């Protein structure tokens, strides 16, 4: 979660617009997904095939 929080803080600092994130399975967690939705970011994230 701290990596996602740092990434969002950096994007807020630089005022990037129209960001789309592509992440691997290591970033998949309920907390990360909720944080990305709260910041209205578009993202594509891999998940385990067992889900």
mmCIF entry with sequence, helices, sheets and N, C-alpha, C, O atoms, coordinates in Angstrom:
data_MODEL
# 
_entry.id   MODEL 
# 
_entity.id                         1 
_entity.type                       polymer 
_entity.pdbx_number_of_molecules   1 
# 
_entity_poly.entity_id                      1 
_entity_poly.type                           'polypeptide(L)' 
_entity_poly.nstd_linkage                   no 
_entity_poly.nstd_monomer                   no 
_entity_poly.pdbx_seq_one_letter_code       
;(UNK)(UNK)(UNK)(UNK)(UNK)(UNK)(UNK)(UNK)(UNK)(UNK)(UNK)(UNK)(UNK)(UNK)(UNK)(UNK)
(UNK)(UNK)(UNK)(UNK)(UNK)(UNK)(UNK)(UNK)(UNK)(UNK)(UNK)(UNK)(UNK)(UNK)(UNK)(UNK)
(UNK)(UNK)(UNK)(UNK)(UNK)(UNK)(UNK)(UNK)(UNK)(UNK)(UNK)(UNK)(UNK)(UNK)(UNK)(UNK)
(UNK)(UNK)(UNK)
;
_entity_poly.pdbx_seq_one_letter_code_can   XXXXXXXXXXXXXXXXXXXXXXXXXXXXXXXXXXXXXXXXXXXXXXXXXXX 
_entity_poly.pdbx_strand_id                 A 
# 
loop_
_entity_poly_seq.entity_id 
_entity_poly_seq.num 
_entity_poly_seq.mon_id 
_entity_poly_seq.hetero 
1 1  UNK n 
1 2  UNK n 
1 3  UNK n 
1 4  UNK n 
1 5  UNK n 
1 6  UNK n 
1 7  UNK n 
1 8  UNK n 
1 9  UNK n 
1 10 UNK n 
1 11 UNK n 
1 12 UNK n 
1 13 UNK n 
1 14 UNK n 
1 15 UNK n 
1 16 UNK n 
1 17 UNK n 
1 18 UNK n 
1 19 UNK n 
1 20 UNK n 
1 21 UNK n 
1 22 UNK n 
1 23 UNK n 
1 24 UNK n 
1 25 UNK n 
1 26 UNK n 
1 27 UNK n 
1 28 UNK n 
1 29 UNK n 
1 30 UNK n 
1 31 UNK n 
1 32 UNK n 
1 33 UNK n 
1 34 UNK n 
1 35 UNK n 
1 36 UNK n 
1 37 UNK n 
1 38 UNK n 
1 39 UNK n 
1 40 UNK n 
1 41 UNK n 
1 42 UNK n 
1 43 UNK n 
1 44 UNK n 
1 45 UNK n 
1 46 UNK n 
1 47 UNK n 
1 48 UNK n 
1 49 UNK n 
1 50 UNK n 
1 51 UNK n 
# 
_struct_asym.id          A 
_struct_asym.entity_id   1 
# 
loop_
_struct_conf.conf_type_id 
_struct_conf.id 
_struct_conf.pdbx_PDB_helix_id 
_struct_conf.beg_label_comp_id 
_struct_conf.beg_label_asym_id 
_struct_conf.beg_label_seq_id 
_struct_conf.pdbx_beg_PDB_ins_code 
_struct_conf.end_label_comp_id 
_struct_conf.end_label_asym_id 
_struct_conf.end_label_seq_id 
_struct_conf.pdbx_end_PDB_ins_code 
_struct_conf.beg_auth_comp_id 
_struct_conf.beg_auth_asym_id 
_struct_conf.beg_auth_seq_id 
_struct_conf.end_auth_comp_id 
_struct_conf.end_auth_asym_id 
_struct_conf.end_auth_seq_id 
_struct_conf.pdbx_PDB_helix_class 
_struct_conf.details 
_struct_conf.pdbx_PDB_helix_length 
HELX_P HELX_P1 AA1 UNK A 2  ? UNK A 14 ? UNK A 2  UNK A 14 1 ? 13 
HELX_P HELX_P2 AA2 UNK A 25 ? UNK A 27 ? UNK A 25 UNK A 27 5 ? 3  
HELX_P HELX_P3 AA3 UNK A 30 ? UNK A 38 ? UNK A 30 UNK A 38 1 ? 9  
# 
_struct_conf_type.id          HELX_P 
_struct_conf_type.criteria    ? 
_struct_conf_type.reference   ? 
# 
_struct_sheet.id               AA1 
_struct_sheet.type             ? 
_struct_sheet.number_strands   2 
_struct_sheet.details          ? 
# 
_struct_sheet_order.sheet_id     AA1 
_struct_sheet_order.range_id_1   1 
_struct_sheet_order.range_id_2   2 
_struct_sheet_order.offset       ? 
_struct_sheet_order.sense        parallel 
# 
loop_
_struct_sheet_range.sheet_id 
_struct_sheet_range.id 
_struct_sheet_range.beg_label_comp_id 
_struct_sheet_range.beg_label_asym_id 
_struct_sheet_range.beg_label_seq_id 
_struct_sheet_range.pdbx_beg_PDB_ins_code 
_struct_sheet_range.end_label_comp_id 
_struct_sheet_range.end_label_asym_id 
_struct_sheet_range.end_label_seq_id 
_struct_sheet_range.pdbx_end_PDB_ins_code 
_struct_sheet_range.beg_auth_comp_id 
_struct_sheet_range.beg_auth_asym_id 
_struct_sheet_range.beg_auth_seq_id 
_struct_sheet_range.end_auth_comp_id 
_struct_sheet_range.end_auth_asym_id 
_struct_sheet_range.end_auth_seq_id 
AA1 1 UNK A 20 ? UNK A 23 ? UNK A 20 UNK A 23 
AA1 2 UNK A 42 ? UNK A 45 ? UNK A 42 UNK A 45 
# 
loop_
_atom_site.group_PDB 
_atom_site.id 
_atom_site.type_symbol 
_atom_site.label_atom_id 
_atom_site.label_alt_id 
_atom_site.label_comp_id 
_atom_site.label_asym_id 
_atom_site.label_entity_id 
_atom_site.label_seq_id 
_atom_site.pdbx_PDB_ins_code 
_atom_site.Cartn_x 
_atom_site.Cartn_y 
_atom_site.Cartn_z 
_atom_site.occupancy 
_atom_site.B_iso_or_equiv 
_atom_site.pdbx_formal_charge 
_atom_site.auth_seq_id 
_atom_site.auth_comp_id 
_atom_site.auth_asym_id 
_atom_site.auth_atom_id 
_atom_site.pdbx_PDB_model_num 
ATOM 1   N N  . UNK A 1 1  ? 0.824   -1.200  0.000   1.00 0.00 ? 1  UNK A N  1 
ATOM 2   C CA . UNK A 1 1  ? 0.000   0.000   0.000   1.00 0.00 ? 1  UNK A CA 1 
ATOM 3   C C  . UNK A 1 1  ? 0.863   1.256   0.000   1.00 0.00 ? 1  UNK A C  1 
ATOM 4   O O  . UNK A 1 1  ? 0.473   2.260   -0.596  1.00 0.00 ? 1  UNK A O  1 
ATOM 5   N N  . UNK A 1 2  ? 2.011   1.228   0.644   1.00 0.00 ? 2  UNK A N  1 
ATOM 6   C CA . UNK A 1 2  ? 2.833   2.437   0.709   1.00 0.00 ? 2  UNK A CA 1 
ATOM 7   C C  . UNK A 1 2  ? 3.349   2.841   -0.669  1.00 0.00 ? 2  UNK A C  1 
ATOM 8   O O  . UNK A 1 2  ? 3.542   4.030   -0.922  1.00 0.00 ? 2  UNK A O  1 
ATOM 9   N N  . UNK A 1 3  ? 3.576   1.889   -1.561  1.00 0.00 ? 3  UNK A N  1 
ATOM 10  C CA . UNK A 1 3  ? 4.027   2.217   -2.910  1.00 0.00 ? 3  UNK A CA 1 
ATOM 11  C C  . UNK A 1 3  ? 2.935   2.951   -3.672  1.00 0.00 ? 3  UNK A C  1 
ATOM 12  O O  . UNK A 1 3  ? 3.211   3.928   -4.367  1.00 0.00 ? 3  UNK A O  1 
ATOM 13  N N  . UNK A 1 4  ? 1.717   2.493   -3.549  1.00 0.00 ? 4  UNK A N  1 
ATOM 14  C CA . UNK A 1 4  ? 0.588   3.149   -4.217  1.00 0.00 ? 4  UNK A CA 1 
ATOM 15  C C  . UNK A 1 4  ? 0.388   4.553   -3.649  1.00 0.00 ? 4  UNK A C  1 
ATOM 16  O O  . UNK A 1 4  ? 0.148   5.493   -4.407  1.00 0.00 ? 4  UNK A O  1 
ATOM 17  N N  . UNK A 1 5  ? 0.483   4.707   -2.341  1.00 0.00 ? 5  UNK A N  1 
ATOM 18  C CA . UNK A 1 5  ? 0.323   6.024   -1.727  1.00 0.00 ? 5  UNK A CA 1 
ATOM 19  C C  . UNK A 1 5  ? 1.408   6.983   -2.207  1.00 0.00 ? 5  UNK A C  1 
ATOM 20  O O  . UNK A 1 5  ? 1.118   8.142   -2.504  1.00 0.00 ? 5  UNK A O  1 
ATOM 21  N N  . UNK A 1 6  ? 2.636   6.522   -2.286  1.00 0.00 ? 6  UNK A N  1 
ATOM 22  C CA . UNK A 1 6  ? 3.736   7.370   -2.777  1.00 0.00 ? 6  UNK A CA 1 
ATOM 23  C C  . UNK A 1 6  ? 3.507   7.741   -4.231  1.00 0.00 ? 6  UNK A C  1 
ATOM 24  O O  . UNK A 1 6  ? 3.720   8.890   -4.619  1.00 0.00 ? 6  UNK A O  1 
ATOM 25  N N  . UNK A 1 7  ? 3.076   6.783   -5.039  1.00 0.00 ? 7  UNK A N  1 
ATOM 26  C CA . UNK A 1 7  ? 2.806   7.046   -6.443  1.00 0.00 ? 7  UNK A CA 1 
ATOM 27  C C  . UNK A 1 7  ? 1.726   8.112   -6.602  1.00 0.00 ? 7  UNK A C  1 
ATOM 28  O O  . UNK A 1 7  ? 1.874   9.027   -7.412  1.00 0.00 ? 7  UNK A O  1 
ATOM 29  N N  . UNK A 1 8  ? 0.642   8.001   -5.835  1.00 0.00 ? 8  UNK A N  1 
ATOM 30  C CA . UNK A 1 8  ? -0.438  8.986   -5.923  1.00 0.00 ? 8  UNK A CA 1 
ATOM 31  C C  . UNK A 1 8  ? 0.024   10.360  -5.446  1.00 0.00 ? 8  UNK A C  1 
ATOM 32  O O  . UNK A 1 8  ? -0.374  11.376  -6.016  1.00 0.00 ? 8  UNK A O  1 
ATOM 33  N N  . UNK A 1 9  ? 0.845   10.405  -4.423  1.00 0.00 ? 9  UNK A N  1 
ATOM 34  C CA . UNK A 1 9  ? 1.373   11.686  -3.946  1.00 0.00 ? 9  UNK A CA 1 
ATOM 35  C C  . UNK A 1 9  ? 2.248   12.330  -5.011  1.00 0.00 ? 9  UNK A C  1 
ATOM 36  O O  . UNK A 1 9  ? 2.178   13.541  -5.218  1.00 0.00 ? 9  UNK A O  1 
ATOM 37  N N  . UNK A 1 10 ? 3.067   11.541  -5.687  1.00 0.00 ? 10 UNK A N  1 
ATOM 38  C CA . UNK A 1 10 ? 3.911   12.075  -6.761  1.00 0.00 ? 10 UNK A CA 1 
ATOM 39  C C  . UNK A 1 10 ? 3.059   12.588  -7.917  1.00 0.00 ? 10 UNK A C  1 
ATOM 40  O O  . UNK A 1 10 ? 3.353   13.643  -8.480  1.00 0.00 ? 10 UNK A O  1 
ATOM 41  N N  . UNK A 1 11 ? 2.019   11.863  -8.271  1.00 0.00 ? 11 UNK A N  1 
ATOM 42  C CA . UNK A 1 11 ? 1.149   12.307  -9.364  1.00 0.00 ? 11 UNK A CA 1 
ATOM 43  C C  . UNK A 1 11 ? 0.415   13.586  -8.983  1.00 0.00 ? 11 UNK A C  1 
ATOM 44  O O  . UNK A 1 11 ? 0.229   14.459  -9.830  1.00 0.00 ? 11 UNK A O  1 
ATOM 45  N N  . UNK A 1 12 ? -0.006  13.714  -7.729  1.00 0.00 ? 12 UNK A N  1 
ATOM 46  C CA . UNK A 1 12 ? -0.664  14.942  -7.270  1.00 0.00 ? 12 UNK A CA 1 
ATOM 47  C C  . UNK A 1 12 ? 0.305   16.119  -7.323  1.00 0.00 ? 12 UNK A C  1 
ATOM 48  O O  . UNK A 1 12 ? -0.082  17.226  -7.697  1.00 0.00 ? 12 UNK A O  1 
ATOM 49  N N  . UNK A 1 13 ? 1.557   15.886  -6.952  1.00 0.00 ? 13 UNK A N  1 
ATOM 50  C CA . UNK A 1 13 ? 2.565   16.945  -6.942  1.00 0.00 ? 13 UNK A CA 1 
ATOM 51  C C  . UNK A 1 13 ? 2.812   17.475  -8.347  1.00 0.00 ? 13 UNK A C  1 
ATOM 52  O O  . UNK A 1 13 ? 2.899   18.686  -8.551  1.00 0.00 ? 13 UNK A O  1 
ATOM 53  N N  . UNK A 1 14 ? 2.925   16.578  -9.308  1.00 0.00 ? 14 UNK A N  1 
ATOM 54  C CA . UNK A 1 14 ? 3.214   16.986  -10.682 1.00 0.00 ? 14 UNK A CA 1 
ATOM 55  C C  . UNK A 1 14 ? 1.953   17.341  -11.476 1.00 0.00 ? 14 UNK A C  1 
ATOM 56  O O  . UNK A 1 14 ? 2.049   17.775  -12.624 1.00 0.00 ? 14 UNK A O  1 
ATOM 57  N N  . UNK A 1 15 ? 0.790   17.162  -10.884 1.00 0.00 ? 15 UNK A N  1 
ATOM 58  C CA . UNK A 1 15 ? -0.495  17.509  -11.499 1.00 0.00 ? 15 UNK A CA 1 
ATOM 59  C C  . UNK A 1 15 ? -0.687  16.833  -12.849 1.00 0.00 ? 15 UNK A C  1 
ATOM 60  O O  . UNK A 1 15 ? -1.156  17.453  -13.804 1.00 0.00 ? 15 UNK A O  1 
ATOM 61  N N  . UNK A 1 16 ? -0.324  15.562  -12.920 1.00 0.00 ? 16 UNK A N  1 
ATOM 62  C CA . UNK A 1 16 ? -0.553  14.805  -14.144 1.00 0.00 ? 16 UNK A CA 1 
ATOM 63  C C  . UNK A 1 16 ? -2.049  14.624  -14.360 1.00 0.00 ? 16 UNK A C  1 
ATOM 64  O O  . UNK A 1 16 ? -2.816  14.473  -13.409 1.00 0.00 ? 16 UNK A O  1 
ATOM 65  N N  . UNK A 1 17 ? -2.443  14.641  -15.608 1.00 0.00 ? 17 UNK A N  1 
ATOM 66  C CA . UNK A 1 17 ? -3.839  14.423  -15.946 1.00 0.00 ? 17 UNK A CA 1 
ATOM 67  C C  . UNK A 1 17 ? -3.928  13.198  -16.855 1.00 0.00 ? 17 UNK A C  1 
ATOM 68  O O  . UNK A 1 17 ? -2.964  12.855  -17.540 1.00 0.00 ? 17 UNK A O  1 
ATOM 69  N N  . UNK A 1 18 ? -5.073  12.550  -16.855 1.00 0.00 ? 18 UNK A N  1 
ATOM 70  C CA . UNK A 1 18 ? -5.336  11.390  -17.698 1.00 0.00 ? 18 UNK A CA 1 
ATOM 71  C C  . UNK A 1 18 ? -4.309  10.279  -17.511 1.00 0.00 ? 18 UNK A C  1 
ATOM 72  O O  . UNK A 1 18 ? -3.700  9.813   -18.474 1.00 0.00 ? 18 UNK A O  1 
ATOM 73  N N  . UNK A 1 19 ? -4.129  9.868   -16.284 1.00 0.00 ? 19 UNK A N  1 
ATOM 74  C CA . UNK A 1 19 ? -3.201  8.793   -15.953 1.00 0.00 ? 19 UNK A CA 1 
ATOM 75  C C  . UNK A 1 19 ? -3.915  7.454   -16.056 1.00 0.00 ? 19 UNK A C  1 
ATOM 76  O O  . UNK A 1 19 ? -5.045  7.304   -15.594 1.00 0.00 ? 19 UNK A O  1 
ATOM 77  N N  . UNK A 1 20 ? -3.248  6.490   -16.663 1.00 0.00 ? 20 UNK A N  1 
ATOM 78  C CA . UNK A 1 20 ? -3.730  5.106   -16.694 1.00 0.00 ? 20 UNK A CA 1 
ATOM 79  C C  . UNK A 1 20 ? -2.593  4.235   -16.192 1.00 0.00 ? 20 UNK A C  1 
ATOM 80  O O  . UNK A 1 20 ? -1.496  4.254   -16.751 1.00 0.00 ? 20 UNK A O  1 
ATOM 81  N N  . UNK A 1 21 ? -2.847  3.480   -15.153 1.00 0.00 ? 21 UNK A N  1 
ATOM 82  C CA . UNK A 1 21 ? -1.820  2.649   -14.534 1.00 0.00 ? 21 UNK A CA 1 
ATOM 83  C C  . UNK A 1 21 ? -1.966  1.197   -14.988 1.00 0.00 ? 21 UNK A C  1 
ATOM 84  O O  . UNK A 1 21 ? -3.077  0.679   -15.095 1.00 0.00 ? 21 UNK A O  1 
ATOM 85  N N  . UNK A 1 22 ? -0.843  0.558   -15.251 1.00 0.00 ? 22 UNK A N  1 
ATOM 86  C CA . UNK A 1 22 ? -0.803  -0.866  -15.569 1.00 0.00 ? 22 UNK A CA 1 
ATOM 87  C C  . UNK A 1 22 ? 0.119   -1.494  -14.534 1.00 0.00 ? 22 UNK A C  1 
ATOM 88  O O  . UNK A 1 22 ? 1.300   -1.155  -14.452 1.00 0.00 ? 22 UNK A O  1 
ATOM 89  N N  . UNK A 1 23 ? -0.438  -2.428  -13.730 1.00 0.00 ? 23 UNK A N  1 
ATOM 90  C CA . UNK A 1 23 ? 0.312   -3.001  -12.622 1.00 0.00 ? 23 UNK A CA 1 
ATOM 91  C C  . UNK A 1 23 ? 0.262   -4.523  -12.664 1.00 0.00 ? 23 UNK A C  1 
ATOM 92  O O  . UNK A 1 23 ? -0.652  -5.113  -13.240 1.00 0.00 ? 23 UNK A O  1 
ATOM 93  N N  . UNK A 1 24 ? 1.249   -5.142  -12.052 1.00 0.00 ? 24 UNK A N  1 
ATOM 94  C CA . UNK A 1 24 ? 1.276   -6.603  -12.008 1.00 0.00 ? 24 UNK A CA 1 
ATOM 95  C C  . UNK A 1 24 ? 0.554   -7.122  -10.770 1.00 0.00 ? 24 UNK A C  1 
ATOM 96  O O  . UNK A 1 24 ? 0.010   -6.346  -9.985  1.00 0.00 ? 24 UNK A O  1 
ATOM 97  N N  . UNK A 1 25 ? 0.554   -8.441  -10.606 1.00 0.00 ? 25 UNK A N  1 
ATOM 98  C CA . UNK A 1 25 ? -0.194  -9.078  -9.515  1.00 0.00 ? 25 UNK A CA 1 
ATOM 99  C C  . UNK A 1 25 ? 0.272   -8.662  -8.129  1.00 0.00 ? 25 UNK A C  1 
ATOM 100 O O  . UNK A 1 25 ? -0.487  -8.779  -7.167  1.00 0.00 ? 25 UNK A O  1 
ATOM 101 N N  . UNK A 1 26 ? 1.488   -8.185  -8.006  1.00 0.00 ? 26 UNK A N  1 
ATOM 102 C CA . UNK A 1 26 ? 2.011   -7.791  -6.701  1.00 0.00 ? 26 UNK A CA 1 
ATOM 103 C C  . UNK A 1 26 ? 1.272   -6.619  -6.076  1.00 0.00 ? 26 UNK A C  1 
ATOM 104 O O  . UNK A 1 26 ? 1.334   -6.423  -4.862  1.00 0.00 ? 26 UNK A O  1 
ATOM 105 N N  . UNK A 1 27 ? 0.580   -5.844  -6.884  1.00 0.00 ? 27 UNK A N  1 
ATOM 106 C CA . UNK A 1 27 ? -0.147  -4.679  -6.382  1.00 0.00 ? 27 UNK A CA 1 
ATOM 107 C C  . UNK A 1 27 ? -1.599  -4.980  -6.067  1.00 0.00 ? 27 UNK A C  1 
ATOM 108 O O  . UNK A 1 27 ? -2.318  -4.109  -5.576  1.00 0.00 ? 27 UNK A O  1 
ATOM 109 N N  . UNK A 1 28 ? -2.047  -6.210  -6.343  1.00 0.00 ? 28 UNK A N  1 
ATOM 110 C CA . UNK A 1 28 ? -3.451  -6.539  -6.123  1.00 0.00 ? 28 UNK A CA 1 
ATOM 111 C C  . UNK A 1 28 ? -3.742  -6.733  -4.637  1.00 0.00 ? 28 UNK A C  1 
ATOM 112 O O  . UNK A 1 28 ? -3.250  -7.674  -4.013  1.00 0.00 ? 28 UNK A O  1 
ATOM 113 N N  . UNK A 1 29 ? -4.534  -5.846  -4.090  1.00 0.00 ? 29 UNK A N  1 
ATOM 114 C CA . UNK A 1 29 ? -5.043  -5.970  -2.722  1.00 0.00 ? 29 UNK A CA 1 
ATOM 115 C C  . UNK A 1 29 ? -6.273  -5.081  -2.603  1.00 0.00 ? 29 UNK A C  1 
ATOM 116 O O  . UNK A 1 29 ? -6.448  -4.136  -3.373  1.00 0.00 ? 29 UNK A O  1 
ATOM 117 N N  . UNK A 1 30 ? -7.102  -5.388  -1.650  1.00 0.00 ? 30 UNK A N  1 
ATOM 118 C CA . UNK A 1 30 ? -8.314  -4.592  -1.442  1.00 0.00 ? 30 UNK A CA 1 
ATOM 119 C C  . UNK A 1 30 ? -7.972  -3.136  -1.142  1.00 0.00 ? 30 UNK A C  1 
ATOM 120 O O  . UNK A 1 30 ? -8.626  -2.224  -1.648  1.00 0.00 ? 30 UNK A O  1 
ATOM 121 N N  . UNK A 1 31 ? -6.952  -2.921  -0.324  1.00 0.00 ? 31 UNK A N  1 
ATOM 122 C CA . UNK A 1 31 ? -6.562  -1.553  0.048   1.00 0.00 ? 31 UNK A CA 1 
ATOM 123 C C  . UNK A 1 31 ? -6.082  -0.769  -1.170  1.00 0.00 ? 31 UNK A C  1 
ATOM 124 O O  . UNK A 1 31 ? -6.437  0.398   -1.331  1.00 0.00 ? 31 UNK A O  1 
ATOM 125 N N  . UNK A 1 32 ? -5.278  -1.398  -2.028  1.00 0.00 ? 32 UNK A N  1 
ATOM 126 C CA . UNK A 1 32 ? -4.784  -0.709  -3.222  1.00 0.00 ? 32 UNK A CA 1 
ATOM 127 C C  . UNK A 1 32 ? -5.911  -0.384  -4.192  1.00 0.00 ? 32 UNK A C  1 
ATOM 128 O O  . UNK A 1 32 ? -5.973  0.724   -4.725  1.00 0.00 ? 32 UNK A O  1 
ATOM 129 N N  . UNK A 1 33 ? -6.796  -1.339  -4.420  1.00 0.00 ? 33 UNK A N  1 
ATOM 130 C CA . UNK A 1 33 ? -7.924  -1.112  -5.329  1.00 0.00 ? 33 UNK A CA 1 
ATOM 131 C C  . UNK A 1 33 ? -8.799  0.022   -4.815  1.00 0.00 ? 33 UNK A C  1 
ATOM 132 O O  . UNK A 1 33 ? -9.202  0.891   -5.588  1.00 0.00 ? 33 UNK A O  1 
ATOM 133 N N  . UNK A 1 34 ? -9.095  0.023   -3.527  1.00 0.00 ? 34 UNK A N  1 
ATOM 134 C CA . UNK A 1 34 ? -9.917  1.094   -2.943  1.00 0.00 ? 34 UNK A CA 1 
ATOM 135 C C  . UNK A 1 34 ? -9.233  2.453   -3.053  1.00 0.00 ? 34 UNK A C  1 
ATOM 136 O O  . UNK A 1 34 ? -9.890  3.456   -3.335  1.00 0.00 ? 34 UNK A O  1 
ATOM 137 N N  . UNK A 1 35 ? -7.927  2.494   -2.834  1.00 0.00 ? 35 UNK A N  1 
ATOM 138 C CA . UNK A 1 35 ? -7.186  3.755   -2.941  1.00 0.00 ? 35 UNK A CA 1 
ATOM 139 C C  . UNK A 1 35 ? -7.223  4.285   -4.373  1.00 0.00 ? 35 UNK A C  1 
ATOM 140 O O  . UNK A 1 35 ? -7.391  5.486   -4.587  1.00 0.00 ? 35 UNK A O  1 
ATOM 141 N N  . UNK A 1 36 ? -7.068  3.406   -5.340  1.00 0.00 ? 36 UNK A N  1 
ATOM 142 C CA . UNK A 1 36 ? -7.106  3.834   -6.738  1.00 0.00 ? 36 UNK A CA 1 
ATOM 143 C C  . UNK A 1 36 ? -8.490  4.355   -7.103  1.00 0.00 ? 36 UNK A C  1 
ATOM 144 O O  . UNK A 1 36 ? -8.601  5.368   -7.795  1.00 0.00 ? 36 UNK A O  1 
ATOM 145 N N  . UNK A 1 37 ? -9.547  3.686   -6.653  1.00 0.00 ? 37 UNK A N  1 
ATOM 146 C CA . UNK A 1 37 ? -10.904 4.168   -6.914  1.00 0.00 ? 37 UNK A CA 1 
ATOM 147 C C  . UNK A 1 37 ? -11.167 5.507   -6.219  1.00 0.00 ? 37 UNK A C  1 
ATOM 148 O O  . UNK A 1 37 ? -11.792 6.393   -6.802  1.00 0.00 ? 37 UNK A O  1 
ATOM 149 N N  . UNK A 1 38 ? -10.698 5.656   -4.987  1.00 0.00 ? 38 UNK A N  1 
ATOM 150 C CA . UNK A 1 38 ? -10.902 6.926   -4.269  1.00 0.00 ? 38 UNK A CA 1 
ATOM 151 C C  . UNK A 1 38 ? -10.275 8.104   -4.999  1.00 0.00 ? 38 UNK A C  1 
ATOM 152 O O  . UNK A 1 38 ? -10.794 9.219   -4.946  1.00 0.00 ? 38 UNK A O  1 
ATOM 153 N N  . UNK A 1 39 ? -9.154  7.858   -5.685  1.00 0.00 ? 39 UNK A N  1 
ATOM 154 C CA . UNK A 1 39 ? -8.467  8.928   -6.414  1.00 0.00 ? 39 UNK A CA 1 
ATOM 155 C C  . UNK A 1 39 ? -8.920  9.008   -7.874  1.00 0.00 ? 39 UNK A C  1 
ATOM 156 O O  . UNK A 1 39 ? -8.344  9.759   -8.662  1.00 0.00 ? 39 UNK A O  1 
ATOM 157 N N  . UNK A 1 40 ? -9.941  8.244   -8.232  1.00 0.00 ? 40 UNK A N  1 
ATOM 158 C CA . UNK A 1 40 ? -10.533 8.274   -9.564  1.00 0.00 ? 40 UNK A CA 1 
ATOM 159 C C  . UNK A 1 40 ? -9.495  8.003   -10.664 1.00 0.00 ? 40 UNK A C  1 
ATOM 160 O O  . UNK A 1 40 ? -9.499  8.657   -11.707 1.00 0.00 ? 40 UNK A O  1 
ATOM 161 N N  . UNK A 1 41 ? -8.615  7.039   -10.417 1.00 0.00 ? 41 UNK A N  1 
ATOM 162 C CA . UNK A 1 41 ? -7.600  6.673   -11.397 1.00 0.00 ? 41 UNK A CA 1 
ATOM 163 C C  . UNK A 1 41 ? -8.070  5.475   -12.214 1.00 0.00 ? 41 UNK A C  1 
ATOM 164 O O  . UNK A 1 41 ? -8.760  4.588   -11.711 1.00 0.00 ? 41 UNK A O  1 
ATOM 165 N N  . UNK A 1 42 ? -7.683  5.471   -13.474 1.00 0.00 ? 42 UNK A N  1 
ATOM 166 C CA . UNK A 1 42 ? -7.965  4.317   -14.324 1.00 0.00 ? 42 UNK A CA 1 
ATOM 167 C C  . UNK A 1 42 ? -6.786  3.370   -14.213 1.00 0.00 ? 42 UNK A C  1 
ATOM 168 O O  . UNK A 1 42 ? -5.632  3.800   -14.211 1.00 0.00 ? 42 UNK A O  1 
ATOM 169 N N  . UNK A 1 43 ? -7.078  2.069   -14.119 1.00 0.00 ? 43 UNK A N  1 
ATOM 170 C CA . UNK A 1 43 ? -5.995  1.121   -13.931 1.00 0.00 ? 43 UNK A CA 1 
ATOM 171 C C  . UNK A 1 43 ? -6.347  -0.246  -14.503 1.00 0.00 ? 43 UNK A C  1 
ATOM 172 O O  . UNK A 1 43 ? -7.511  -0.612  -14.662 1.00 0.00 ? 43 UNK A O  1 
ATOM 173 N N  . UNK A 1 44 ? -5.299  -0.967  -14.799 1.00 0.00 ? 44 UNK A N  1 
ATOM 174 C CA . UNK A 1 44 ? -5.391  -2.353  -15.223 1.00 0.00 ? 44 UNK A CA 1 
ATOM 175 C C  . UNK A 1 44 ? -4.422  -3.105  -14.322 1.00 0.00 ? 44 UNK A C  1 
ATOM 176 O O  . UNK A 1 44 ? -3.251  -2.740  -14.211 1.00 0.00 ? 44 UNK A O  1 
ATOM 177 N N  . UNK A 1 45 ? -4.919  -4.155  -13.681 1.00 0.00 ? 45 UNK A N  1 
ATOM 178 C CA . UNK A 1 45 ? -4.081  -4.858  -12.712 1.00 0.00 ? 45 UNK A CA 1 
ATOM 179 C C  . UNK A 1 45 ? -4.266  -6.363  -12.870 1.00 0.00 ? 45 UNK A C  1 
ATOM 180 O O  . UNK A 1 45 ? -5.385  -6.851  -13.024 1.00 0.00 ? 45 UNK A O  1 
ATOM 181 N N  . UNK A 1 46 ? -3.161  -7.084  -12.830 1.00 0.00 ? 46 UNK A N  1 
ATOM 182 C CA . UNK A 1 46 ? -3.217  -8.532  -12.917 1.00 0.00 ? 46 UNK A CA 1 
ATOM 183 C C  . UNK A 1 46 ? -3.667  -9.131  -11.599 1.00 0.00 ? 46 UNK A C  1 
ATOM 184 O O  . UNK A 1 46 ? -3.419  -8.572  -10.530 1.00 0.00 ? 46 UNK A O  1 
ATOM 185 N N  . UNK A 1 47 ? -4.330  -10.276 -11.685 1.00 0.00 ? 47 UNK A N  1 
ATOM 186 C CA . UNK A 1 47 ? -4.750  -10.993 -10.481 1.00 0.00 ? 47 UNK A CA 1 
ATOM 187 C C  . UNK A 1 47 ? -4.376  -12.462 -10.620 1.00 0.00 ? 47 UNK A C  1 
ATOM 188 O O  . UNK A 1 47 ? -4.097  -12.938 -11.720 1.00 0.00 ? 47 UNK A O  1 
ATOM 189 N N  . UNK A 1 48 ? -4.371  -13.166 -9.516  1.00 0.00 ? 48 UNK A N  1 
ATOM 190 C CA . UNK A 1 48 ? -4.097  -14.598 -9.561  1.00 0.00 ? 48 UNK A CA 1 
ATOM 191 C C  . UNK A 1 48 ? -5.218  -15.337 -10.283 1.00 0.00 ? 48 UNK A C  1 
ATOM 192 O O  . UNK A 1 48 ? -6.389  -14.984 -10.150 1.00 0.00 ? 48 UNK A O  1 
ATOM 193 N N  . UNK A 1 49 ? -4.862  -16.341 -11.031 1.00 0.00 ? 49 UNK A N  1 
ATOM 194 C CA . UNK A 1 49 ? -5.850  -17.117 -11.777 1.00 0.00 ? 49 UNK A CA 1 
ATOM 195 C C  . UNK A 1 49 ? -6.763  -17.921 -10.853 1.00 0.00 ? 49 UNK A C  1 
ATOM 196 O O  . UNK A 1 49 ? -7.822  -18.377 -11.284 1.00 0.00 ? 49 UNK A O  1 
ATOM 197 N N  . UNK A 1 50 ? -6.375  -18.103 -9.599  1.00 0.00 ? 50 UNK A N  1 
ATOM 198 C CA . UNK A 1 50 ? -7.170  -18.884 -8.658  1.00 0.00 ? 50 UNK A CA 1 
ATOM 199 C C  . UNK A 1 50 ? -8.331  -18.099 -8.058  1.00 0.00 ? 50 UNK A C  1 
ATOM 200 O O  . UNK A 1 50 ? -9.164  -18.676 -7.359  1.00 0.00 ? 50 UNK A O  1 
ATOM 201 N N  . UNK A 1 51 ? -8.402  -16.811 -8.313  1.00 0.00 ? 51 UNK A N  1 
ATOM 202 C CA . UNK A 1 51 ? -9.495  -16.005 -7.738  1.00 0.00 ? 51 UNK A CA 1 
ATOM 203 C C  . UNK A 1 51 ? -10.784 -16.244 -8.483  1.00 0.00 ? 51 UNK A C  1 
ATOM 204 O O  . UNK A 1 51 ? -11.810 -15.655 -8.144  1.00 0.00 ? 51 UNK A O  1 
# 
